[in-house]
């Protein structure tokens, strides 16, 4: 398969990957698509969520695509994050991979007020998914990240013979870009459940 251009990847994430899904869940809970930003004119003024390290609110991490699942209440509220990055050449891969090195702790997700008020479906907003409540949104929400996973979709023509030189970190997963559009296939669903933080717990249901 030829390299996937940024525009092609964005269209796949927007049209083939769901906005709210349990595909990453084993024990339940909806994952909400935070990126990429939707392109319809009505969404232009809306700030979409971003990731940042503690104390670095003006230096954001904006993956090609990412999902968040919020859990807990009050001071125990936290979230799990799964990112997807599309990389065609080594320099691009190293640049995107470098976003996450050193971010094993002290990460936050910023959920803007206007994004929380957006409709995921006709009758349900992001805020209602996150907080299970229809009460009005009073401001942005900043939530600490509990776990982070990153999927890298790589061009097989370039990376297949170079995979053995990659030293995977515990939060990293490497896939051929040929699987980018198959998020709902049985094999892909099985794989993404295996990278879910839920897979680190067994026998507690």
N, C-alpha and C positions, 0 to 999 in steps of 0.2 A: 504494500500500500504506500502511496506517495505521502510525503509530509502533510500534516493537517494544518492549514493556515489558522491564524487566530480567529478570523471571522467564521470559518467553518466550525471550529470547536465551540465557539460561543453559541452558534445556532443549534448545535446538537445539545448542548447543556440546557438551552432555553426550551427546545421543542420536544426532546426525547427524555430528558431527566425530569422527574416529577417535582412539583413545588413543595408538596408535603407528602412524606412517605414513611413507611415502616420497613423499607427494604433493608436498612442497616440495623434493624432491631431484632433481638432474639427474645428479650423479656418485655418488649412493648415500648411505646412512646414514639411520637412523631418527630421526624427530622425535617427541618424547614430549610429550603434552598435560600441562601442569602446572597449569593453571587452566581452568575453574572447579573449585572443590572439589566432589567427589562428595557426594551428599546422603544416601546410605544410612546408617543409624545406626552401622554398624560403622566408618565413616570419620570420625565426629565427633571422636574424640580425636587424629586425625592432622593434623599441620601440613603444609600443602601448600607447594610452592616459591614463592619470591617474588624480585623483583628489587630491588636497592638500589645506590646509588652508594657509592663508597669512603668509609669512615668514617661512614656513615649507616645502620647496621644496624637502627635502630629506626624508620626512616622508609622504609617499603617502597613499591614500585610493584606494585600488584596489578591487572593488566589484566583485562578481562572474560574473556579467554581468551588463553593463550599456550603456545607450543611451544618446546622446546629441543632442540638437537642437539649432543652433546658429541663432541669429537674431540681427537686428540693424546694424548700420554702424559707422565707426570711433570710437570716444570715447564712443558712446552709445552702442557699440557691447557688447552683453552678451549671455548667454546660459541657457537653462533649462536642467536639468538632471533627468533621471529616472533610478534608480538602482534596481537590483534584487539579493537577497541573498537567498541561500538554507541552511536551518538549520535542523539538525536531533535531536539534544539534547539540553538541557537547556544551558549548558556551551557554546556550539557553537553559540547558538542564542544570548546569552549575550555578547559574544566576538564581534560578527559581529555588533550587535546593538550599542555597545559602540563606534564603528568607527564614528558614526554620531552625537552622543550627543555633544552638544556644538559647532556644525558646522552650526548653523542657519545663520551665516553671514561670510563674508570674505573667501569664497571658490573660488578656481580657477580650471579650467581645462587646462591641458597642452596638446596641440595637436602637437606631434612631426612632423618635416618636412617629414621624410620618411613615416610616416603613412598617412599624407595628400596626398602624391604622389601615394598611393596604389589605385588600381582599385576596386571600389565597384561593378561595372558592367564592361562589356567588353570595353565600350567606355567612361566611366565616373569615375573620381577619387573622393576621399573624399573631396579634395580641391574644386572641381567644385561644389559639393553639398553645402559646407559651404559658399563659397564666390561667387557662381554663375559666375565663371570666369575660363578661361583656362590658365591664366597667370602662369608663373613658380613660384614655391614656393621658397622663399628666406631663410626661417628659421622656427623654431618652433613658434607656436602661443600660447599665454597664454590669456585665456578669463575668465572674472569674471562670477560666477554662480549667476543667478537671482533667480531660484527656484530649490528645490531638493525634490524628492519623492523617497521613498524606499519601495519596495515590498519584504516581507519575505515569502518564500515558506517553510512551516513547515510540518513535518511529523505528520499526523493526529493521528496516534496511540499514539504518545507521548504528543502532544500539545492540543488535543481536550478538555480534562478535565482541562487544565491549562490556557485556553484563558482568562477566567474571571479575572485572576490575572495580566494580562498585562495591563499597563496603556498607551494607544496609544498616541503618539505624533502626531501633525497635519500633519506631512509629512510621516507617517508610515501606511502601509497597510499589512494585514495578509491573506495569502491564503494557502490552502492545497497543498502539493506537487503533488497531483494528477492532478492539473490544469497546471503544468509546461509545458507540451507538447501541450497545447491547445490554444496557443497565437492567432491563427487565427479563433477560433470558435466564433460564434455570441455573446454568453454570455460573453466570455473573452474580446472580442473587446469592448463591451459595458462597461465592468468594467474598462478597462484601459483608456478609454476615460474619464471616470468620475474622474480619479485621475490626469488627465492632467491639467496643469495650465490654459489651455484654458477654462476649466469648471468653472473657477472663474469669467468669464465675460459672460454677456448675453445681446443680443439685439444690438450688435455693428457692426454686419456684414452688 
